[in-house]
Amino acid sequence: MSFILHPIDTVDHISPEDFTANYLKPRRPLIIKGLTDNWPAREKWTPGYLKQVVGNKIVPLYDNSKADPSKPINSAAAEMPFDEYIDLIMSKPTELRIFFFNIFKQAPQLLNDIAFPKELMGGFIESMPSMFFGGSDSVTFLHYDIDLPHIFHTHFGGKKQVILFENKWKRRLYCIPNATYALEDYDVLYPDIKKFPALEGVEGTEAFLAHGDTLFMPTGYWHWMKYVEGGYSLSLRAWDASLSRKTASVYNLAIKGGLDSVLKMTFKSNYARYRESLAVKRAHRELAAGKPFK
């Protein structure tokens, strides 16, 4: 036994009232398969078309390796022209992925091909649509977004696997202190429970995204993603309406993220080892106390 993963709720379409009452307010994830039915992007954004509009711009690439403690989080592993990278991910397995790419700066006309789902909620950060690309074998490490947005994550291309956890489980997930990501020493798909006993019984949600599917990830949700096949996704972000969530977002960005980077650059591997040992102690303490309480 390891994680207890439940299937995600899935609908073709949903009314604003149903979405607000059953997913937005209680912060439950959801797949909406038909949200993009009227988006030109659903048919238009082929690999060939994206290559055409972005061209050979050099883009940073990331792999599945554990973060180097001497470097800031999300340091690139390589670089490549965008069009060559698209050919790579669509032709063979690779760990290389593009992280948080504002493709619209390169090709602003692409904004005409999408629509923010304002009929479902407000608060969208229209200046921050971003894309993520990956080949089969590439994995996004387990984390939650530091600015705590709600996210509408629409996938294009081949299948993508997503595992989600509520934030209440963060210590049992071996959350690194003063950070928004988990210890990278365990395999989320096949965790070693003997080595990481706090993971046993942690409840989450599992989803598989196909072309055109939109995943609603509520604020603060932990997520791990694997590209089963080469593909790419678009994230639209929105602020939570509560003042407490906005305050937490500002704190994370101004204090937690900045402090973590300074300490990491100053103390390097010593700081990394200290944080990892503290993450283990906290996880086992939560397990012994039977937390989180339900």
VOPA-633266 format. One record per residue: x, y, z of N, C-alpha, C in turn. Coordinates in steps of 0.2 Angstrom, whole numbers, padded with zeros to 4 digits, always signed. Layout:
N
XYZXYZXYZ/...
***
This chain:
294
+0004-0006+0000+0000+0000+0000+0004+0006+0000/+0002+0012-0003+0006+0018-0003+0001+0024-0003/+0001+0028-0009-0004+0033-0009-0011+0030-0010/-0016+0033-0008-0023+0031-0010-0026+0036-0015/-0026+0034-0021-0028+0039-0026-0035+0038-0029/-0039+0043-0029-0046+0043-0031-0046+0046-0038/-0051+0043-0042-0052+0046-0049-0055+0053-0048/-0053+0057-0053-0055+0064-0053-0062+0065-0056/-0066+0069-0054-0073+0071-0057-0071+0073-0064/-0076+0071-0068-0075+0073-0075-0082+0075-0078/-0082+0081-0082-0088+0083-0085-0087+0085-0092/-0092+0085-0096-0091+0088-0103-0092+0096-0102/-0097+0098-0099-0098+0105-0098-0101+0106-0091/-0100+0112-0088-0103+0113-0081-0105+0120-0081/-0111+0121-0077-0114+0128-0076-0109+0132-0071/-0110+0138-0071-0106+0142-0066-0108+0141-0059/-0115+0140-0058-0117+0138-0051-0115+0131-0049/-0115+0126-0053-0112+0120-0051-0105+0120-0050/-0101+0124-0054-0094+0124-0053-0092+0128-0047/-0095+0133-0045-0094+0137-0039-0096+0133-0033/-0101+0130-0033-0104+0126-0027-0100+0120-0025/-0098+0116-0031-0095+0110-0030-0088+0109-0031/-0085+0114-0034-0077+0114-0035-0073+0120-0033/-0076+0126-0035-0072+0132-0033-0072+0133-0025/-0078+0133-0022-0078+0135-0015-0075+0129-0011/-0077+0123-0012-0074+0118-0008-0067+0116-0010/-0064+0119-0016-0058+0118-0018-0056+0110-0020/-0060+0108-0025-0060+0101-0027-0058+0102-0035/-0053+0097-0037-0051+0097-0044-0056+0094-0048/-0056+0096-0055-0061+0094-0060-0058+0094-0067/-0060+0089-0071-0058+0089-0078-0064+0092-0082/-0064+0097-0086-0069+0099-0090-0067+0098-0097/-0070+0093-0100-0068+0090-0107-0070+0095-0113/-0075+0099-0112-0078+0103-0117-0077+0110-0116/-0073+0112-0112-0071+0119-0110-0068+0123-0117/-0064+0119-0120-0061+0122-0126-0064+0120-0133/-0071+0118-0133-0074+0116-0139-0074+0122-0144/-0075+0128-0141-0075+0134-0146-0068+0137-0147/-0063+0135-0144-0056+0138-0145-0053+0136-0152/-0051+0141-0156-0048+0139-0162-0041+0135-0160/-0038+0136-0154-0032+0133-0153-0033+0125-0153/-0039+0123-0151-0040+0115-0151-0038+0112-0157/-0039+0115-0163-0038+0112-0169-0031+0115-0172/-0030+0121-0171-0025+0125-0174-0018+0124-0172/-0018+0123-0165-0011+0123-0162-0008+0116-0163/-0006+0114-0169-0002+0108-0170+0005+0110-0169/+0009+0104-0169+0016+0106-0168+0019+0110-0174/+0017+0108-0180+0019+0112-0185+0018+0119-0185/+0012+0121-0183+0009+0128-0182+0013+0132-0177/+0014+0129-0171+0018+0132-0166+0026+0133-0168/+0028+0128-0172+0035+0129-0175+0035+0135-0179/+0030+0136-0183+0030+0141-0188+0029+0148-0185/+0025+0149-0179+0025+0155-0176+0030+0157-0171/+0033+0152-0168+0039+0154-0164+0046+0153-0167/+0046+0149-0172+0053+0148-0175+0058+0145-0171/+0064+0148-0172+0070+0145-0169+0073+0149-0163/+0068+0152-0160+0070+0155-0153+0073+0150-0149/+0079+0152-0145+0082+0148-0141+0078+0148-0134/+0076+0142-0132+0072+0141-0126+0076+0137-0121/+0076+0138-0114+0079+0134-0109+0075+0128-0108/+0078+0122-0106+0075+0116-0106+0077+0113-0099/+0073+0109-0096+0073+0106-0089+0073+0098-0090/+0076+0095-0085+0076+0088-0085+0073+0085-0079/+0073+0078-0078+0071+0075-0072+0076+0075-0066/+0081+0077-0067+0087+0077-0061+0085+0081-0055/+0087+0079-0050+0086+0082-0043+0090+0089-0044/+0086+0094-0041+0089+0101-0041+0096+0101-0038/+0100+0105-0041+0107+0107-0038+0106+0112-0032/+0108+0110-0026+0107+0114-0021+0111+0121-0021/+0116+0121-0026+0120+0128-0027+0117+0132-0031/+0111+0130-0035+0108+0134-0040+0101+0136-0038/+0098+0141-0040+0091+0143-0039+0086+0137-0042/+0080+0137-0039+0076+0132-0041+0074+0133-0048/+0073+0128-0052+0071+0128-0059+0077+0131-0064/+0083+0129-0062+0088+0131-0066+0088+0126-0072/+0090+0129-0078+0089+0125-0084+0095+0120-0085/+0093+0114-0088+0098+0109-0089+0102+0110-0096/+0098+0113-0101+0101+0114-0108+0097+0119-0111/+0099+0121-0118+0095+0125-0122+0095+0122-0129/+0090+0125-0133+0089+0122-0139+0084+0127-0143/+0085+0127-0150+0080+0131-0154+0073+0128-0153/+0068+0132-0152+0061+0130-0151+0059+0125-0156/+0060+0126-0163+0057+0122-0168+0061+0115-0168/+0067+0115-0166+0071+0108-0165+0068+0104-0159/+0067+0108-0154+0064+0105-0148+0057+0102-0149/+0053+0105-0153+0046+0102-0155+0047+0096-0159/+0052+0096-0163+0053+0090-0167+0055+0084-0163/+0059+0086-0158+0062+0081-0153+0056+0078-0149/+0052+0082-0146+0047+0079-0141+0042+0075-0145/+0041+0077-0151+0035+0073-0155+0038+0067-0159/+0045+0066-0158+0047+0060-0162+0050+0055-0158/+0052+0056-0151+0055+0051-0147+0055+0053-0140/+0056+0048-0135+0056+0050-0128+0062+0054-0126/+0060+0059-0122+0065+0063-0119+0063+0066-0112/+0068+0067-0108+0066+0070-0101+0065+0078-0102/+0068+0080-0107+0068+0088-0108+0061+0091-0109/+0060+0096-0105+0054+0100-0105+0055+0107-0105/+0050+0111-0107+0050+0118-0106+0045+0120-0101/+0047+0124-0096+0044+0126-0090+0042+0133-0091/+0035+0135-0089+0032+0141-0089+0035+0146-0094/+0033+0144-0100+0035+0148-0106+0030+0153-0108/+0031+0159-0109+0026+0164-0111+0027+0164-0119/+0023+0160-0122+0024+0159-0129+0021+0165-0132/+0016+0169-0129+0013+0174-0132+0017+0181-0133/+0022+0181-0129+0027+0186-0131+0030+0185-0138/+0031+0179-0139+0034+0178-0146+0029+0178-0152/+0023+0176-0150+0018+0175-0155+0011+0178-0152/+0010+0185-0151+0004+0187-0148-0002+0185-0151/-0002+0184-0158-0008+0182-0161-0011+0175-0158/-0007+0171-0155-0010+0165-0152-0015+0167-0146/-0015+0173-0144-0020+0175-0139-0027+0175-0142/-0028+0176-0148-0034+0175-0152-0037+0168-0152/-0033+0163-0150-0035+0156-0151-0038+0153-0145/-0038+0157-0139-0040+0155-0133-0045+0159-0130/-0048+0157-0124-0053+0161-0121-0052+0160-0113/-0052+0165-0109-0052+0164-0102-0059+0162-0100/-0060+0157-0096-0067+0155-0094-0070+0159-0089/-0071+0166-0090-0073+0170-0085-0081+0169-0084/-0084+0165-0088-0091+0163-0086-0091+0159-0079/-0085+0155-0078-0085+0151-0072-0082+0155-0066/-0078+0159-0067-0075+0163-0061-0072+0169-0063/-0070+0174-0059-0066+0180-0060-0059+0179-0058/-0056+0185-0058-0049+0185-0055-0043+0183-0059/-0045+0182-0066-0039+0179-0070-0034+0184-0071/-0028+0182-0071-0022+0186-0072-0020+0185-0079/-0023+0190-0083-0023+0190-0090-0016+0191-0093/-0011+0194-0089-0005+0195-0092+0000+0189-0091/-0003+0183-0088+0002+0178-0086-0001+0171-0089/-0003+0171-0095-0004+0164-0098+0002+0161-0100/+0003+0154-0098+0010+0151-0099+0009+0144-0102/+0014+0142-0105+0014+0135-0108+0020+0131-0106/+0018+0124-0106+0023+0119-0103+0023+0114-0109/+0029+0112-0110+0030+0107-0116+0034+0101-0113/+0033+0095-0115+0037+0089-0113+0037+0083-0118/+0042+0079-0118+0042+0073-0121+0040+0068-0117/+0038+0062-0120+0037+0056-0116+0043+0054-0112/+0042+0053-0105+0048+0052-0100+0049+0058-0096/+0047+0064-0098+0048+0070-0094+0043+0071-0088/+0045+0073-0083+0041+0073-0077+0042+0080-0073/+0036+0083-0071+0037+0089-0067+0037+0087-0059/+0042+0089-0056+0042+0087-0049+0036+0089-0044/+0035+0085-0039+0030+0087-0035+0030+0093-0031/+0025+0098-0032+0026+0105-0029+0019+0108-0029/+0018+0114-0026+0012+0118-0027+0015+0125-0029/+0011+0129-0033+0013+0135-0035+0014+0140-0030/+0019+0143-0030+0021+0148-0024+0016+0154-0023/+0013+0156-0029+0009+0162-0029+0001+0160-0027/+0000+0153-0026-0006+0151-0024-0012+0153-0029/-0012+0152-0035-0017+0154-0040-0022+0147-0040/-0028+0149-0043-0032+0143-0046-0029+0143-0053/-0029+0136-0056-0026+0135-0062-0031+0131-0067/-0032+0134-0073-0035+0130-0078-0030+0128-0083/-0029+0121-0083-0023+0118-0086-0026+0114-0092/-0025+0117-0098-0028+0114-0104-0022+0110-0108/-0023+0104-0110-0018+0100-0113-0019+0099-0120/-0014+0099-0124-0014+0097-0131-0009+0092-0133/-0011+0088-0138-0006+0082-0140-0008+0076-0136/-0003+0072-0135-0003+0065-0132-0005+0066-0124/-0006+0060-0122-0009+0059-0115-0004+0062-0110/-0007+0064-0104-0003+0067-0099-0006+0065-0092/-0002+0062-0087-0004+0060-0081-0003+0065-0076/-0008+0066-0071-0007+0071-0066-0009+0067-0059/-0005+0068-0054-0007+0066-0047-0007+0073-0043/-0013+0073-0039-0014+0079-0035-0015+0078-0028/-0013+0082-0024-0014+0081-0016-0016+0088-0013/-0021+0088-0009-0023+0094-0005-0017+0096-0001/-0016+0103+0000-0011+0106+0004-0010+0103+0011/-0016+0101+0014-0016+0098+0021-0011+0092+0022/-0009+0089+0016-0004+0083+0017+0003+0085+0016/+0005+0092+0016+0011+0094+0013+0017+0091+0018/+0016+0091+0024+0021+0088+0028+0022+0081+0027/+0017+0077+0026+0017+0070+0025+0020+0068+0018/+0020+0073+0014+0023+0073+0007+0031+0074+0007/+0033+0076+0013+0040+0077+0014+0042+0084+0011/+0037+0089+0012+0038+0096+0010+0045+0099+0013/+0049+0102+0008+0055+0105+0010+0053+0111+0014/+0056+0112+0020+0055+0118+0024+0056+0124+0020/+0052+0129+0021+0053+0136+0018+0053+0136+0010/+0050+0131+0007+0049+0130+0000+0042+0127-0002/+0041+0126-0008+0034+0124-0010+0035+0117-0014/+0040+0114-0013+0041+0107-0017+0043+0102-0012/+0042+0096-0014+0044+0090-0009+0051+0087-0010/+0053+0083-0006+0059+0079-0006+0059+0076-0013/+0064+0076-0017+0064+0073-0023+0067+0066-0023/+0068+0063-0017+0071+0057-0017+0066+0051-0018/+0060+0052-0018+0055+0046-0019+0052+0047-0026/+0050+0041-0029+0046+0041-0035+0039+0041-0033/+0035+0046-0036+0028+0048-0034+0024+0042-0037/+0026+0039-0042+0022+0033-0045+0023+0027-0041/+0029+0026-0039+0030+0020-0035+0035+0021-0029/+0032+0025-0024+0036+0027-0018+0038+0021-0014/+0044+0021-0011+0047+0016-0007+0044+0018+0001/+0039+0014+0003+0036+0016+0009+0040+0014+0015/+0044+0009+0014+0049+0007+0020+0054+0013+0021/+0056+0016+0016+0061+0022+0017+0057+0028+0018/+0051+0029+0016+0047+0035+0017+0040+0033+0019/+0040+0031+0026+0034+0028+0028+0028+0034+0029/+0029+0040+0029+0024+0045+0030+0020+0046+0024/+0022+0043+0018+0018+0043+0012+0012+0038+0012/+0013+0033+0016+0008+0028+0016+0001+0031+0019/-0004+0030+0015-0011+0032+0017-0012+0039+0015/-0008+0043+0012-0009+0049+0010-0014+0049+0004/-0019+0053+0004-0025+0053-0001-0024+0058-0006/-0025+0056-0012-0024+0061-0018-0029+0059-0023/-0028+0063-0029-0032+0062-0035-0028+0061-0041/-0030+0056-0045-0026+0054-0051-0031+0056-0057/-0027+0059-0062-0031+0061-0068-0026+0060-0074/-0030+0058-0080-0026+0058-0086-0029+0063-0091/-0025+0067-0094-0028+0072-0098-0027+0070-0106/-0032+0071-0110-0031+0070-0117-0031+0076-0120/-0031+0076-0127-0031+0083-0131-0037+0087-0130/-0036+0093-0128-0042+0097-0127-0045+0097-0120/-0043+0093-0116-0045+0092-0109-0043+0098-0105/-0047+0101-0100-0045+0106-0096-0045+0104-0088/-0040+0104-0085-0040+0102-0078-0040+0108-0073/-0045+0109-0069-0045+0114-0064-0042+0112-0058/-0036+0115-0056-0032+0114-0050-0033+0120-0045/-0037+0118-0040-0038+0124-0035-0032+0126-0032/-0032+0132-0029-0026+0135-0026-0023+0131-0020/-0017+0131-0020-0013+0127-0015-0012+0120-0017/-0015+0117-0022-0015+0110-0023-0008+0108-0026/-0005+0102-0022+0001+0099-0025+0000+0096-0031/+0004+0096-0036+0004+0092-0042+0010+0089-0045/+0010+0083-0047+0015+0080-0050+0013+0078-0057/+0017+0079-0063+0014+0078-0069+0019+0074-0073/+0017+0069-0077+0021+0065-0082+0018+0065-0089/+0022+0067-0094+0020+0067-0101+0021+0059-0103/+0015+0056-0104+0015+0049-0106+0017+0049-0113/+0015+0054-0117+0017+0055-0124+0019+0063-0125/+0023+0064-0130+0025+0071-0131+0019+0075-0132/+0019+0081-0129+0013+0086-0129+0015+0093-0126/+0010+0097-0125+0011+0103-0122+0004+0106-0119/+0005+0110-0114-0001+0112-0110-0001+0120-0109/-0007+0123-0108-0008+0130-0107-0011+0131-0100/-0008+0135-0096-0011+0136-0089-0013+0144-0089/-0019+0144-0087-0022+0151-0086-0023+0151-0078/-0021+0157-0075-0021+0157-0068-0026+0163-0066/-0029+0161-0060-0034+0166-0057-0033+0167-0049/-0033+0173-0047-0033+0174-0040-0039+0171-0036/-0038+0168-0030-0043+0166-0026-0046+0173-0023/-0053+0173-0022-0057+0179-0020-0055+0181-0013/-0053+0176-0008-0052+0178-0001-0046+0182+0000/-0046+0187+0005-0041+0191+0007-0035+0187+0010/-0037+0182+0014-0031+0178+0017-0027+0174+0012/-0030+0172+0006-0026+0168+0001-0022+0173-0003/-0024+0179-0004-0020+0184-0007-0014+0186-0003/-0015+0187+0004-0010+0189+0008-0005+0183+0008/-0007+0177+0009-0002+0171+0009+0002+0171+0002/-0001+0173-0003+0002+0173-0010+0008+0178-0010/+0006+0184-0007+0011+0190-0007+0017+0187-0002/+0015+0184+0004+0020+0182+0008+0025+0177+0005/+0022+0172+0001+0026+0167-0002+0031+0170-0007/+0028+0175-0011+0033+0178-0016+0038+0182-0013/+0036+0186-0008+0041+0191-0006+0046+0188+0000/+0043+0184+0004+0047+0181+0009+0050+0174+0008/+0045+0169+0007+0047+0162+0007+0052+0161+0001/+0050+0163-0005+0054+0162-0011+0060+0166-0011/+0060+0172-0009+0067+0176-0009+0071+0173-0003/+0069+0172+0002+0073+0169+0008+0076+0163+0006/+0072+0158+0003+0075+0152+0001+0080+0152-0004/+0080+0157-0009+0085+0158-0014+0091+0160-0011/+0091+0165-0006+0097+0168-0003+0100+0163+0001/+0097+0159+0005+0100+0154+0010+0103+0148+0005/+0100+0147+0000+0102+0141-0004+0109+0144-0008/+0109+0150-0010+0115+0152-0013+0121+0153-0008/+0119+0155-0002+0124+0156+0003+0127+0150+0006/+0123+0145+0008+0125+0139+0012+0125+0133+0007/+0122+0133+0001+0123+0128-0004+0121+0121-0001/+0125+0116-0001+0124+0109+0000+0122+0108+0008/+0126+0112+0012+0124+0111+0019+0117+0113+0021/+0115+0118+0017+0108+0121+0018+0103+0115+0016/+0105+0112+0010+0100+0107+0007+0100+0101+0011/+0105+0099+0014+0105+0093+0018+0101+0095+0025/+0102+0100+0028+0098+0102+0034+0091+0102+0032/+0089+0105+0026+0081+0106+0025+0079+0099+0024/+0082+0094+0020+0080+0088+0019+0079+0084+0025/+0084+0084+0030+0083+0081+0036+0077+0083+0040/+0076+0090+0040+0070+0093+0043+0064+0090+0040/+0064+0090+0034+0058+0088+0030+0056+0080+0033/+0061+0076+0033+0060+0069+0035+0057+0069+0043/+0060+0073+0047+0058+0073+0054+0051+0076+0055/+0049+0081+0051+0042+0084+0051+0037+0079+0049/+0039+0075+0043+0034+0070+0040+0033+0064+0045/+0038+0062+0048+0037+0056+0053+0034+0059+0059/+0035+0065+0061+0031+0067+0067+0023+0068+0065/+0022+0070+0059+0015+0071+0057+0012+0064+0057/+0016+0059+0054+0013+0052+0054+0012+0049+0061/+0016+0050+0065+0015+0048+0072+0009+0051+0076/+0008+0057+0074+0002+0060+0077-0004+0059+0073/-0004+0055+0068-0010+0054+0064-0013+0059+0060/-0009+0064+0059-0011+0070+0055-0010+0069+0047/-0014+0072+0043-0018+0078+0045-0025+0075+0048/-0028+0078+0052-0034+0076+0055-0040+0077+0050/-0044+0073+0050-0050+0074+0045-0056+0076+0048/
***
